[in-house]
Amino acid sequence: MRQNGIVPEYSHPNLQQQNGAAERANRSVLDGCRVLLAAANLTSGYWFLAAKYKVFLMNRSLTVHRGHSFIPFTKLNGYCPDLRSIRTFGARGYGRRESSFKSKFVARSEECMFLGMSDNSAAYIVQWSDNVIGKTRQLELDELALVRRNFQQLRDESGPGTEETSSRTTGNLSQHDDERSLRLP
């Protein structure tokens, strides 16, 4: 190891602060998990899927290390990742469940919730309406519904007296707001 410039540094078992780089990476993953779970309104029982998807996203995001920027996936594989498969964690929609179709006249899609990407195939990990976690390749999600619900929760939590701010945020300007913005000093 020393021939390659690698110097082993040992840290005390109960002092995680000594291993700063690894602890920072773990903290980034855990912070991302909390955000994904909160935004999707899911319990902590889904933490492992949220962590897996957060790492998936981090490996496909621009990273700056010692003044150089790169994408970890590209550095490892030699080509840029296909970002078209990225979806909103916890978004609800419809997917095709292969094993459930026995007749021509049975519905071909079922309600599901997106929970991540499969490791060994080009499939999405979803939770079906009967709470079974499975995979599907064909998926249609209503990703904006999750954003709308979270925005509505923020508006409800902010309480009364914030109508002016929320109307500007949503793009619904009242006549009063429009007149004030056109007033000259």
TABELSUL-V959338 format. One record per pair of residues at least 24 apart in sequence whose ideal C-beta (glycine too) atoms are under 10 Angstrom apart, sorted by the first residue. I is the first residue (numbers start at 1). GAP is how many residues later the second one is. D is the distance in whole Angstrom. If there is no record, write none. Layout:
i=I gap=GAP d=D
i=I gap=GAP d=D
This chain:
i=21 gap=44 d=10
i=25 gap=30 d=9
i=25 gap=33 d=9
i=26 gap=25 d=10
i=28 gap=26 d=8
i=28 gap=27 d=10
i=28 gap=30 d=7
i=29 gap=25 d=5
i=29 gap=26 d=6
i=29 gap=29 d=7
i=30 gap=24 d=9
i=32 gap=25 d=7
i=32 gap=26 d=7
i=32 gap=57 d=10
i=33 gap=56 d=10
i=35 gap=54 d=9
i=36 gap=52 d=9
i=36 gap=53 d=5
i=36 gap=54 d=7
i=36 gap=79 d=10
i=36 gap=80 d=10
i=37 gap=52 d=8
i=37 gap=53 d=8
i=38 gap=52 d=10
i=38 gap=112 d=9
i=39 gap=49 d=8
i=39 gap=50 d=7
i=39 gap=51 d=7
i=39 gap=52 d=10
i=39 gap=107 d=7
i=39 gap=108 d=9
i=39 gap=110 d=9
i=39 gap=111 d=6
i=40 gap=48 d=8
i=40 gap=49 d=6
i=40 gap=50 d=2
i=40 gap=51 d=8
i=40 gap=52 d=9
i=40 gap=73 d=8
i=40 gap=74 d=9
i=40 gap=75 d=9
i=40 gap=106 d=7
i=40 gap=109 d=10
i=40 gap=110 d=9
i=41 gap=49 d=7
i=41 gap=105 d=9
i=41 gap=108 d=8
i=41 gap=109 d=8
i=41 gap=112 d=9
i=42 gap=47 d=9
i=42 gap=48 d=6
i=42 gap=71 d=8
i=42 gap=73 d=9
i=42 gap=85 d=9
i=46 gap=43 d=9
i=46 gap=44 d=8
i=46 gap=67 d=10
i=46 gap=69 d=7
i=46 gap=70 d=10
i=46 gap=81 d=9
i=46 gap=87 d=9
i=48 gap=67 d=10
i=48 gap=68 d=9
i=49 gap=40 d=8
i=49 gap=41 d=10
i=49 gap=65 d=10
i=49 gap=66 d=5
i=49 gap=67 d=5
i=49 gap=76 d=7
i=49 gap=78 d=9
i=49 gap=84 d=8
i=50 gap=39 d=7
i=50 gap=40 d=9
i=50 gap=65 d=8
i=50 gap=66 d=8
i=51 gap=65 d=10
i=52 gap=63 d=9
i=52 gap=64 d=5
i=52 gap=65 d=8
i=52 gap=67 d=8
i=52 gap=73 d=8
i=53 gap=33 d=9
i=53 gap=34 d=9
i=53 gap=36 d=5
i=53 gap=37 d=10
i=53 gap=61 d=9
i=53 gap=62 d=7
i=53 gap=63 d=4
i=53 gap=64 d=7
i=53 gap=72 d=9
i=54 gap=35 d=8
i=54 gap=62 d=9
i=55 gap=61 d=10
i=56 gap=25 d=10
i=56 gap=29 d=10
i=56 gap=30 d=8
i=56 gap=33 d=10
i=56 gap=60 d=7
i=56 gap=61 d=6
i=56 gap=63 d=9
i=57 gap=26 d=10
i=57 gap=29 d=7
i=57 gap=32 d=9
i=57 gap=59 d=10
i=57 gap=60 d=10
i=60 gap=25 d=10
i=60 gap=26 d=7
i=82 gap=40 d=9
i=85 gap=32 d=7
i=85 gap=37 d=7
i=85 gap=38 d=10
i=85 gap=39 d=8
i=85 gap=54 d=10
i=86 gap=31 d=8
i=87 gap=27 d=5
i=87 gap=28 d=10
i=87 gap=29 d=9
i=87 gap=30 d=8
i=87 gap=37 d=7
i=87 gap=39 d=10
i=87 gap=52 d=8
i=87 gap=54 d=6
i=87 gap=56 d=7
i=88 gap=26 d=7
i=88 gap=53 d=7
i=88 gap=54 d=9
i=88 gap=55 d=4
i=88 gap=56 d=9
i=88 gap=57 d=10
i=88 gap=58 d=6
i=88 gap=59 d=8
i=89 gap=24 d=9
i=89 gap=25 d=7
i=89 gap=26 d=7
i=89 gap=27 d=7
i=89 gap=54 d=10
i=89 gap=57 d=9
i=90 gap=24 d=7
i=90 gap=25 d=7
i=90 gap=37 d=10
i=90 gap=51 d=10
i=90 gap=53 d=10
i=90 gap=56 d=6
i=90 gap=60 d=10
i=91 gap=24 d=10
i=91 gap=35 d=10
i=91 gap=48 d=9
i=91 gap=50 d=4
i=91 gap=51 d=7
i=91 gap=52 d=5
i=91 gap=53 d=9
i=91 gap=54 d=7
i=91 gap=55 d=5
i=91 gap=56 d=9
i=92 gap=34 d=10
i=92 gap=35 d=10
i=92 gap=37 d=10
i=92 gap=49 d=7
i=92 gap=50 d=6
i=92 gap=51 d=9
i=92 gap=53 d=7
i=92 gap=54 d=7
i=92 gap=57 d=10
i=93 gap=31 d=10
i=93 gap=33 d=8
i=93 gap=46 d=6
i=93 gap=47 d=5
i=93 gap=48 d=3
i=93 gap=49 d=5
i=93 gap=50 d=8
i=93 gap=52 d=9
i=94 gap=32 d=10
i=94 gap=35 d=10
i=94 gap=42 d=10
i=94 gap=44 d=9
i=94 gap=45 d=8
i=94 gap=46 d=5
i=94 gap=47 d=8
i=94 gap=48 d=9
i=95 gap=28 d=10
i=95 gap=29 d=7
i=95 gap=31 d=5
i=95 gap=33 d=8
i=95 gap=39 d=9
i=95 gap=40 d=9
i=95 gap=41 d=4
i=95 gap=42 d=9
i=95 gap=43 d=6
i=95 gap=44 d=4
i=95 gap=45 d=7
i=95 gap=46 d=9
i=96 gap=40 d=6
i=96 gap=41 d=8
i=96 gap=42 d=4
i=96 gap=43 d=8
i=96 gap=44 d=9
i=97 gap=29 d=9
i=97 gap=31 d=6
i=97 gap=32 d=10
i=97 gap=33 d=10
i=97 gap=35 d=9
i=97 gap=37 d=7
i=97 gap=38 d=9
i=97 gap=39 d=6
i=97 gap=41 d=9
i=98 gap=36 d=9
i=98 gap=37 d=9
i=98 gap=38 d=8
i=98 gap=39 d=9
i=98 gap=40 d=9
i=99 gap=35 d=9
i=100 gap=28 d=9
i=100 gap=30 d=10
i=108 gap=30 d=9
i=109 gap=27 d=9
i=109 gap=29 d=8
i=109 gap=30 d=9
i=109 gap=31 d=8
i=110 gap=26 d=9
i=112 gap=24 d=7
i=112 gap=27 d=7
i=112 gap=28 d=10
i=112 gap=29 d=9
i=113 gap=28 d=9
i=113 gap=33 d=10
i=114 gap=25 d=7
i=114 gap=27 d=6
i=114 gap=29 d=8
i=114 gap=32 d=10
